[in-house]
Amino acid sequence: MSRRWVAVTGALVAVMALVWLWPVPAAGQQTVGSGYVAPRTAWGHPDLEGVWTNKTITPFERPDEVGGREFFTDEEIASRESRAIEANTDEARFEDRSRDVGAAYNDFWWDRGTRVNYMKRTSQVIDPPDGKLPALTPQAGQREAARAAARKERGPSDSFLDRSLYDRCILRNNGLPGSMGPTAYNSNYQILQTPESVVILIEMVPHARIIPIDGRPHLRSTLRQWMGDSRGHWEGDTLVVETINFNDRTPNRGGANVNLRMVERFRRVSPDTIDYQYTIEDPTTFTRPWTAAIPMTKETNRIYDYACHEGNYGLEGILRGARADDKAAAEAAPSRSRSR
């Protein structure tokens, strides 16, 4: 067993213990400035450790109504934040009965965020400059059409394989980059560091990203993983992480993403803020690369075990309900034939 493997394994064991035992100090809001120098770990790397959240109501793509502007006005921010607070009340969600989960969860569970992030940008997508995702390539369009056609040949719940990776407690938002973006609740991440690796614990549909930073090469291309294969290095105070070797079973925008290359950049710009950006490159899916910026802010709480598979009655109920529908349809078929 190599020393590197022992180090990474030890890091993961430490992570699982620290999730429960490591207290997170409270932090006041700090001004983000270019002159900030991040604290250092005992071995000299910039210190990113802590629990961070990226919950925000900043749209992923730029809304048409802002007329192409990169930044919201203060009046627009106040209006959006007021509407978000109102929409997040129990009364508002229960009025929309089409949202079954929205009606089932109360304010204790939902945590979508009610603030535009400090950058005041009108979209998380910052490149292309119009704040919109680039167009899909013809190849990706064909993949999307083929996938849609295949879905029409099956029911929505003929098998557990017909359900989303989310329903099956495998991944959130189809892996990366979705798992590193804000969601309805649990938009929290815990970062821990060793001299050889950085670990990012994702709270929602939990996953521990163990990212070697000791210069080892990527896995060979035949070893493809749900969350890809990540390798990191430091460029000054910025942690740069390259992820490749994704499998073809995560139905992201444009279908299979085996050619996806994701480059993330983490830089602590204040005691309470990490500037987080990622760039997506996939010439078989998008007509050009694109970049999103989603700041992370220091959280005063800790992350909790999201035991997705423990009592996952949702998936069982979906499949039982579908089988009951199949049985009812089969029993009704002979009676319809006799009536003719």
Secondary structure as GFF3:
##gff-version 3
##sequence-region A 1 340
A	DSSP	alpha_helix	3	21	.	.	.	ID=ss1
A	DSSP	beta_strand	50	53	.	.	.	ID=ss2
A	DSSP	three_ten_helix	64	66	.	.	.	ID=ss3
A	DSSP	alpha_helix	74	87	.	.	.	ID=ss4
A	DSSP	alpha_helix	90	95	.	.	.	ID=ss5
A	DSSP	alpha_helix	100	104	.	.	.	ID=ss6
A	DSSP	beta_strand	125	127	.	.	.	ID=ss7
A	DSSP	alpha_helix	138	152	.	.	.	ID=ss8
A	DSSP	three_ten_helix	160	162	.	.	.	ID=ss9
A	DSSP	three_ten_helix	178	180	.	.	.	ID=ss10
A	DSSP	beta_strand	188	193	.	.	.	ID=ss11
A	DSSP	beta_strand	197	202	.	.	.	ID=ss12
A	DSSP	beta_strand	207	212	.	.	.	ID=ss13
A	DSSP	beta_strand	229	235	.	.	.	ID=ss14
A	DSSP	beta_strand	238	244	.	.	.	ID=ss15
A	DSSP	beta_strand	261	270	.	.	.	ID=ss16
A	DSSP	beta_strand	273	281	.	.	.	ID=ss17
A	DSSP	beta_strand	290	293	.	.	.	ID=ss18
A	DSSP	beta_strand	296	298	.	.	.	ID=ss19
A	DSSP	alpha_helix	313	339	.	.	.	ID=ss20
###
